Amino acid sequence: MTVHDPKIAAAARTRSAIPDDAAMLRAAADLTREFSAAKPSIYWPDMLASALVGYAALAGAILADRTEVALLCGVVAMLALYRAASFIHELTHIRKGALPGFRLGWNLIVGVPLMIPSFMYEEVHTQHHARTRYGTANDPEYLPLALMKPWSLPLFILVAALAPIGLILRFGLLTPLSAIFPPLRRKVVAEFSALSINPAYRRRPPEGAFARQWLWQEVATSAFALALAGSVFAFGWKPLLTYMAVHSTMTVINQLRTLVAHLWENEGDAMTVTAQYLDSVNVPPPSPLAAIWAPVGLRYHALHHLLPSVPYHALGRAHARLIATLGAESPYHKGNYTGMWPLVGKIARSTMAKR
């Protein structure tokens, strides 16, 4: 991407040229080694409770006669299902055998009913963490949003608001059609089978065991999408529209979180791990709302880029240990911010310089 503002261009070049800070990387590895084990006793109850509360509240929103009760239930459903859905991020990093059955359970309980089966993220998100891909044109989860035109940010959010419609079309229409027409299938796999934000990203066809996982997840999600669309004939429009409103709001919140997960200042050059960290964002305590809009450890996104294998439930302790150990001169302290809206403002001001 070409950047015309000299100050912004200089900042982007400076960020991509940041050398690795050996002391920070060594401390991150040494001080947090004991936190690497994912605990089933935390993962399962958290995911199951979030899903149970979410679906119960969604049912309440559909069945409620009073508008204020329906709205309250809808908000609870959105927040709980958003938390349950966020475990898809953990699935991409869990070591094989660490949580037996969790991938299957999450897909059956959350992934298929929300039309975000894990194949849409697995083998995609790990490319975002690749040393030579992060922040480049080959990164499925990176756009230089801070260097783009002002209209790009509202468009970024609007796309998320339309996600339920897109997912119904993807699984309810394109899946059956692509099973009949091979050229369409190739296009669907390459362009419509990844939870990515880079429109230039093209996905390779799955292979081996992953291809079998992909198949059953896609068939199940297609069946759900068709049943969801057909539900209007049996139950009217209210259940479908309520589901879509909750889903759309959930996706918008996640898109806002994505907007502030990074500073989005890289022009496309490969970056060191330290540069990736400084282009990423932690919103640690005492920020009161970060645990809601960035659940399941996503409030420690910069730390996650240093330690992608540390499970979500240990990131808070890892962060506290690094803060207490690393001196004020360490770049680790520069990756911490106070909340969502100051970060949104920072990116918006950057885009305004592009007018």
N, C-alpha and C positions, 0 to 999 in steps of 0.2 A: 504494500500500500504506500502511496506517495503522500508525504506530509509536507504542507506548504508553510506552516508557521515555523520560523527558525528556532524559537525557544522550545516548542514542543518537540520538534525533530531532534534538537540537541539533548533534551532530557531522555528521549527514547533511546538514542544512541548511547548515552551515558549508562542507562540502566542495563542494556544488553552487554556492556563491556565490564560490568562489575565482576571482579575476581572472587573466587570462593574464599570464605573466611574459615580457615582450617580449624580454629579454636571452637567456633560455634558448631561446626559439623561434627567435630570429635565429641564435644560435650553432649550434643543431641543424641548421638549414638550410645555413648558410655553411660550417661545418667538415666537413660530411660529403658535400658535393656530388659529390666524386670517387668516392664509394662506390656510386653509383646503378646501375651496370651489373651485370646478372646474367651470370655466367660459365658458359657451357655446359660448359667443361672441369671445372667443379666439380659442377654439378648432375647431369649424366648419370652419371659414375662413382659418385657418392655414392648416388644413388637405385638404380642397377643393382646395386651391391655389397650394399646393404642388403637388397634384395629377394632376391638370389641366396643370401646367407647365411641369410635368414629361411626361404625355402622349403626349402633343403637341411636346415636344422635341424628344420623341421616334418616332413619326410620321415623324418629320423632318429628323431624322437619317436614317429612312427607305427610304424616298423619295429623299434624297439629291443625286445629281449626282457627286458632288465633295467630295473627300475623307476627306479633312480638315473640310468641313462643317458637314459631317456626324459624324466625330469624336467629334466636338464641341457639336453638338446636343446630341450625346450619353453621353457625360460627364454631361451635364445639366440634361438629363433624369435620369441618374443614381443618381445624388445627390438629385434631387427633389423627385423621387420615393422612395429613401432611407428614406428621411424625412417622407414622407407619410406613409411608411411601419412601421416606428418606433412608430406610434401611437398604434400599437398592445400592446406595453408595458403599455401604459396608460389604455387600455381597461381592463387589469387584476386588476387594482386598483381603478377604478372609482366606487364610491358608487352607489348603485341601485337608479335609478331615478334622478341622478345628471345631466345626459346628455341624455335626451329622444331621441331615434332614432339614436344615434351616432354609436352604435355597428352595427346596421343594415346598416347604411350608409357607414361606413368604410368597412365592408365586401363586399358590392356590388361594391364600387368604387375602393378599393385597395386590400382587402384580397383575393377575388376570382380571379381577373385578375393577381395577382402576385402569386397565388397558395399558399398563406399562410393564410388561413381562421383563424379566431380568436380561434376556438376550439383547434387549434394546440398549443396554448399558455395558454389559460384560464384553470384554475384548474391545471396547471403545474407550472407556474411561482410563484404562491403563496406558493408552497411547498419550493421554494428556500428561501423564507423569514421566514419560520417556525423556531422558536427558536431552536428546537431540531433536525432540518434537515440540516440547512446550513452547508456546508463543509463536510458533512458526505456522506457515500455511498448511502444514500437515497435521496440525493439532485440531482434533474434532471439537474441542471445547474452548477455543480461543478466538476472539476477534479483538482487534485494537480499538475497542469502543471509545476510549478516551480520545482517540485521534480521528474519530469519524464525525460526520456532520451532525448538527443538533437534532435533526428529525430521526436519527437512527435510534435514539433511546426510547422515544414513545413507540416506535415500530417494534422494538425489541420486546416491550411489554405487551403490546397488542397481539403479537403472534402467540404469546403464552395464553392470553385470554381465550383464544380460539382453539386451544389444544383439544378439548373434548370432541369438538366437531371433527377436527383432523384425525383423531384417533379412531373415531367411529368409521370414518371413511377409509382409513388405512387398513383396519382389521375386518370391518364388515363388508367392504366393497373390493378393495385391492387384493386382499388375501385370496378370496375365491376366484376372482378374475385372473390373477397371476398364476393360479394353479392350472388354468386352462391355456394361457398364452405365455410360453417361455420367454419371449422378448420382454414382456411386461414384468415377468418374475425377476429377471436380471435387473431391471430398473428399480423395482421395489426393494430388492436386497441392497442395492448400491446406494440408493438415495433416500429411502423412506423406512429404514430399519435401525436408526441410531438416535438416541437422545443426545443430539449434538447441537451446537449453535453456529458452527462454521458451514455456511451453505455450499462451500466448495468440496467438503469432505465426501469421499466415496468409499463405501464399505466393501470389503472382500467377502465372497461367499463363505459360509461356515464349513468346517471340516470335522470329521471324526465324531467324538462324543458330543462336542458342542453343537454340531449340526442336528443331532438327535434331540438334544434339549431344546434347541430353537424350534424344531418341528412341533413338538407337543405343546410348547408354550404358545406358538402362533395359532395352532388349531384351536386350542382352548379359548384364547382371547378372541379369535374370530367368532366362535360360537357365542361367546358372551356379548360381543358387540351386536351381532344379529338379534339376539334375544332382547337386548336393551332397546334397539330400534323398534322391534316388534312389540314391545311392552305397551306402546301407546294404544294398540288395538284392544288390549285386555284391561288396562288400568287408566287409560287417558294420558294426558300430557303432563300432569303434575309430577309424578314420580321421575320421569325422564328429565324434565326441566330442573327439578330440584337437584337431582344427581349432577347435571351438567353445571349448574351454578356453583355447587360446592367444589366440584372438580376444577372449574375454571378459576375460582378464587384461590384455591390451593396452588394451582400452577402459576398464577401471577405472583403470589408470595414467594414461591421458589425462584421465579425469574428475577425478582427484586434481590433475593439473596444471591443469586448468581451474578447479578450486576455489581454487587459489592464484594464478591469473593476474591476479586483481583483488582488491580489498578488499571489493567488493560492498556499499558503504555508501551508494549513492545511492538516494533514494526515488522517483525518476522525473522530476526536473527536468532540463532540458537543462544541459550542463556545458561549461565552456570547455575548450580543449585542455590547458591546465595542470592543470585539475581532473581531466580524464580520465587524464592522466599519473600524478597522485598517487593515483588510485584503481586504478592498474595496478602491476605488479610486475616488477622486474628481479631476477634471482638470479645475479649475475655471479661470476667467479672471485674468491676461491679456493674457492667452494662445490664440493666434489669430485664430487657426484652429479648436479648440475643438468643437465649435458650429456646424461645418460642419461634422466632423467624429463621433461626439457624439451628435446628434440633439435631440430635444424634451426632454430636461432636462437630457439626459443620461450622460452629462459631470459631473453631481453631483451624481454619482452612490453611493458613500459612504454615503452622506447625505440621499439619498433615502433609504438606509438600516436603517437609524435612523428613518426616517419619511416616510414610504411607502405610506401613504395616502395623502401626499401633492402633488398637481398637478404640472405638469412640469413647467407651467408658473410662479409659485411662488418659485421655488427652488433657483433661483438666489438671491431673496430678503431674503429668509430664511438663505442662506449661509452668506450673507453680515452681517446680524444681529448677527449671532452666532460668526463670526470672530471678530466683534467689541466688543462683550460682554464677551466672554470667554478669560481668561488670557492665557499667553504664555505657561503655564504649562499644559493646557488642552490637552488631546489626540486628540481633534477635529482638531488641527492644523497639526497633523501628518498624516492625511488622504488626504492631498492636494499635488498635483504634477504638474509639469510644462508642460507636453506634452506626446504624445504617444510614441515617439521613445526612450526616456530615460527609460520608463517602459518596452518596448519590450526588450531593452538591459539588463535591470535588470533580467527579467525572463530568457532570453537566457543565461546569465552568470550563473544563478543558474542551468539550465539544463546541461551546460557544465561541471559542477562539478560532474555530474553523469557518465561521460565517463569512 
